[in-house]
C-alpha cells in the first residue's frame, strides 16, 4: 500500500535519513523503533509531506505520493503528531470539525457521530476547550481528529508519550481496533515492547538508516533488539 525507496532527507548539512526503504502492506501495523535522533519522526513527516526528501521515492497505492500535505490527507494519509497538538482554545467538537475539513458538512456530521461512538468521553466534553482535557483525553481527541477524514493510513508519532500506564494500554488497544477496521497503521513508538506486541512487521532505525527489519514477533525475541530497546540482557 505504501512503498518507500532509498529515501534521503536533510536539514541543512545534517542528513536525517540515509537511503531508507520500507514496505507497508495494506491493513497492517508497521512499527518503527529506534533511539532519539534516529530519524523516526522525520520519516513520518516525509510521508505526510511536512518535510521534502532530498531524493528517493514514496508511492501510495502504486502512485507517486502527492506533493503537498493537504493533498496527501485527501489521498488518505493522516498523521497523529507527537505531543497530540490539539487546538487548545477550540472545543472538542471544533477540533473534530477541523479534522474533517476535506469532507462535506454531511460527511462531517456522520464521521463525528462515529468518533463520539468510539470515544464517549469526548462526546461528554464536546463543548469543552481541548486545552483543558487530560493528556489521555487529548490523545483520544488527536486520534478522533485523524479518523474524521476517513483515512486509509494513519501515522502515529509517539502516541504513548507522557501518558499514564493504564491510558497507554487503552491507546494500544485502540490502535489494534483501528487496524481491525481495515485502516493501515504506521507506528513510531518509544515503548518498543508495546509497539512490537501489536505490530505485524517492524523496522529498526539507527542514525537515519534501517539496520534491522522483519516480523515484529521475531524482532521482539531478537537479542540485539532486546538489549538495545527492551531493557533486556539476552546474549546472542
N, C-alpha and C positions, 0 to 999 in steps of 0.2 A: 504493500500500500504506500509506503514511504521509503524511498531509497536515497541514501547519501553516499556520494562517491568522491573520494580524495578532496575533502573539504579543508580549505585553509582560510583562517580568519586572523587578521592582525589588528592591533591597536597601536598605531604608530610603528615604532620599531619592535614592539613586542608581538610575537606570534603566539596567539592563544590556542589555535587548533592547527595541527600539522598533519594533513592528509588523512582525516578521519573518514572512515567508510562504515556504513551501518545499514541494516535492513530491518524494516519494521513490518511484520506481517499484519494482515487485517484481523481485527477483533482479538488482539493480543495485548499483553502488558510487557513492554520492553523497559528495563530499568538501566540506569547509568549510574555507576558508583565511582568514587574517586575522592582524593583529598581536596581540601580547599585550594583553588587556583589551578585545578586540573583541566578546566575548560568546559565543565558540565553546563553551567548556565549560558555560556557563550554559544554552545551547541543549540540549546533550546531557542535562544534569541535569534540565531541564524535561521532556524526553521520558521519562526514566526515573523521573520522579516525585520526584526528590530536592529540587527547588525547585518552589514553586507559582506559576504565572503569575498576574499581576495581571488580565490579560484576554487574549482570544484563544481559539483552538480548536485542539486536536490530535486528529485522528481516525486510527484504525488499522483497516485493512480495512473502512472505511466506518462505523465505530462510534466514539463518543467514547472516548478513552483512559481506562482505569480510574484511580481516584483515588489509589491507594496503590502504592508501589514493588513490594511482593510480588505484588500483583495484575497489575501490568504485566509482571513476569517470567513469571507463569503465562500471560499472554496471548501471550507470545512475543518480548518485547523485553528484551535484556540489555545491560549496559554493561561494557566493559573500561576501568577507570578510569585516569586519568593516574597515572604512578608505580607502576603494577601493583597495589599494595596487596594483596598476598597475605597470608595469615595466617602470620606468621613463625615462631611456635612450633609450629604444626601441621605435620605431614608433608605431602609432596606428595600422597599418597593421600587424606589427610584434607581437604586443600584442595579436591580434586576432588569429594569427597563433599559438602562444603558447597555446591558449585555445583549439585548435583543435588537440593537439599533439597525441591524441589516434585515430585520423582518418587518412584515406589515403589522398594523395595530391588532388585527385579529389574531395573527400568529403570536404576537407578544402576549396577549391575554391567555392564549392556550398554553404556551410554554410556561408562563408564570404560574398557572394553576398546577402544572405538573411539578414544578420546582417546590411549590408550597406543600404539595402532597408528599414529596420526598423529604422535605425539611419543615415539619410542623412548627418547630420553634421559630423559624423565620417568619412564618405566617403570623404567629403571635406578636412578633416585633416588627410587623410590616411598616408601621409609621415611625419607628424609632430611628434616630440618627445612627448610621453604621459605625461611626467612631466611638459610640458608647457601648458597643457589643463586646463580649468577652473574646479572647483570642480564638477559641473554638468556634464561636458563633460567626466571627468574621471569616474563618476558613470555610465554613458552610456557605456563607454568602458568596465568597470568591468562587467556589465550585458551582454554586447555583447560577451565578452570573455567567460563567463559562458555558453551562448547559443551555442557557437561554437561546443561543444561536444554532441549536441542533447540530452540534459538531460531529464530524466523523472521527477526528483525532483530538485528544486533549493532552497538552503538555503540562505536566506538574513539576514545578520547581520548588523542591524542599517543602512539601505540604505539612510535614510534622514539626517544622521549626518553631520552637518556643511554646509548644503545646504540652499539656499535662498527659501523662501516660495513658489514662483512660480515653482521652479525646483522640490521641494518636491511633489507638486501636479502632475507634469509630471511623476515623478518616480512611484507614486502610480497608476496612470493611466496605466503605462506600466506593473506594476505587475498584475493588473487586466486583461490586454490583454494576458499576459503570461499564466494565469490560463485558460482563454477562449480558448487558443490554445491547451489545454489538459495537460499542464505541471503542476505538483503539486508544491505548494509553502509552505515552512515553513518560517515564517517571525518573526524575532526578531526586535523590533522597540521601540525606546524611545518615539515616538509620538503615545501614546496609542489610542487616539481618531481616528487618521487616520488609524492605523492598524486595529482596531476593525470595522471600517466602511467598509473595503474591505474584511475582513476575513469571513470565514464560521463558524469556531469554534476557540476557544481561551483557553489558559491556563495562569494562573497567578502563577508565581514562587516567593517564598519568602524563603530566606535562604536555597536554594537548594531543596525546596520541592514544590510540586503542592498544592496550597491552595484553588484553585478555577478553575473550568473548565465548559465549556458549549458553547452554541451557542454564537457567537460574538455579535449578535444583543441584546441578553439578558444581556450579561456582560456589554454592553455599557450603559444599564439602571440600572445596579446593584449599589445600594447606596455605598457599600464598594469600588467598583472599581471607581465609580465617585469621591468619596472623596480622595482616595489614589493616583489615577493615571490620572484623568481627570481634576483636578483642581476645581471640583465642591464641593458643600456643602449640598448635599442631606442627609437627615437623614433616617435611616432605618425605 
